[in-house]
Amino acid sequence: MNPFKRSPFVIAAAVFVYTFLYAPILILILYSFNASRTNVTFDGFIPAFSERVEMDGSLVKASPCGPFHWYCDLAKNDDVIEAAGNTLTIAFTATLIATIIGTMAALALQRYDFKIKPFSQLSLYIPIVIPEIVMGIGILTLFSQAFGWLNNAFNLTGDARLALGIGTVTVSHIAFMVPFVTLVVQARLQGFDKSFEEAAMDLGANEWTTFRRVTFPMILPGVLSGALLAFTLSLDDFVITFFTNGPGSTTLPIYVYGLLRRIITPQVNALSTVWILIVFIAVLLLQWLQSREAKPAH
Amino acid sequence: MTSEFAVELRDVVKKFVTPEGNELNAVDHVSMQIKNGEFFSMLGSSGCGKTTSLRMIAGFEWPTEGEVYIEGRAMGHTPPFQRKVNTVFQSYALFQHMTVAQNIAFGLEMEGVGEDEIKKRVGRALEMVQLTGMERRRPKQLSGGQQQRVAVARALVKTPSVLLLDEPLGALDLKLRKEMQLELKALQQQLGITFIYVTHDQEEALTMSDRIAVMSKGKVQQLATPVEIYERPSNKFVADFIGESNFLEGTIKSLARDEAVVFVPALNAELRGMPMSSDFVNGEAVAISVRPEKIRIAENNAKGDGLFEAKVLTSVYIGSDTHVYVDMAGIRLKVMEQNRISRLDPSSFYTKDQIITLLFMPENTLVLKKD
């Protein structure tokens, strides 16, 4: 019998952890239904449906969407839609590219010996351990220097001028994602027996077919985990995006930060709730995919 | 072009660089000719070069020097997927993300065989290894023995001219291993395909092989039939490695055809035996090897050639045989006697300090080079 099973300490620790992990999220979701526009205290749900929004001071009395007033408000907010579009575009593009580069790097580090291998391995950890703000400033400096020089050298003017925007955000996201993908895929490759590849070649598959039919399917769970990690990092990245974005490339975290500086309406909560829901569904989906893969197929 | 030999290794060397930076000859000037349709084994302990030799035939490694020929064609740097050999791996290396049928079909797909033909041949291959009905299983759902069969079927379905087997039974338990040994041997005889079999298990090699290459330190120590290897080992290493041997030291006193007379200082007597090398000289220090079961326990007080007295140290009953450890003029020997008579009577055992007479027959007394 497990001696810790009913220890009050274990129960207390569990309650503590769950409270601090999930209470803020629950409160955040609750406040997205807040009748109060100022969102300082919870003043009850929005009680009624009506043709038009009816206000009583800072309290919403009735709305066409009823309790979901702030979600409807959110859907009408073009800035949010644009920011969400930017966020997803950047996350998908950067994840795709970073996953390819990271997987290739992991494969190379696993199977080849070369002079600068210890350096290559170490250089993967550096972007992970250095403060993000340092990296953000570094990337910004690099871009402004390089762009300034290129704009001058090629006499670029007007729209042709190189400037910060979606491109620079994507590139810098790729830069910080690659080490994560590489490390996750490397962990998966640790137990990879090269006799699987030898068997494929022995049976007549050339190098590319061997990779396509045997190696890649076998490391796919690792690649997917790496991609998912990279994707979530990109979705909620604030610091690096803050330094490298430009006009028209506002992402959701940047947008929310901008809202917070003015006024916190429950719209922010509604946005966060939608966000959490999407991530939650994505995680469930991935879990389901992986469990289906692991289960024996009859 | 067909050749008399399925596979030939000509003066093959494989050098590896150890992590400390030293050069190591994993395979050191190895030559062997493997005949068509032969069950050929490479036998040796780990690091003897047997697996590296096999991998060079498969194409996973390329020789540093020398050449590998398959059906008379020099292989050079031909990649594995262009060689007419297939391998059964020690770990089986079954593709976990494919079903049994997909595993077996893989090699045929690579050849571009049509779908119907693949289905037919996969069915036949499964029948051959008695796994019909397992098509849709995943490798992980099979027992070790079944996985091993799938690995064999996957390699054989391509009808290679040579099948390479790298310790294929190493992961199985003893009973299953014995069954699979017989099955593999039967399969090989039925198909007439050349098998090249790598193992460290001498019993396995002796039971299954037509010929065995005993390897050590990257070199072939002896290449012969199982009987020759056991009865006529070419040097002390082979005599020691295969089965058990008692060793005596002496110097050659006289040489004749098929007979050498060796003076053994410890016994202060001469022993007659078979010279296992052609270039002995008179006065040369040699090793004499006698198998435990080939030393006879003679009637007491018998006198004559090859008869010596010894003192019993201990005797161990193991069912089919009794092992008697004796001290013969300071040399410890092991003598094996078959229990042809019932040993229920305690007096039928040899007791400690009993003096017995041993008979060494010249045809079982092997004179070997001393190194």
Interface residues (C-beta under 8 A of the other chain):
Chain A: D193 S195 F196 E198 A199 A200 M201 D202 L203 G204 A205 N206 T209 R213 V214 P217 M218 P296 A297 H298
Chain B: A58 G59 F60 P79 P80 F81 V85 N86 T87 F89 Q90 S91 A93 L94 F95 Q96 H97 T99 F106 G107 M110 E111 R136 R137 R138 K140 Q141 R154 A155 K158
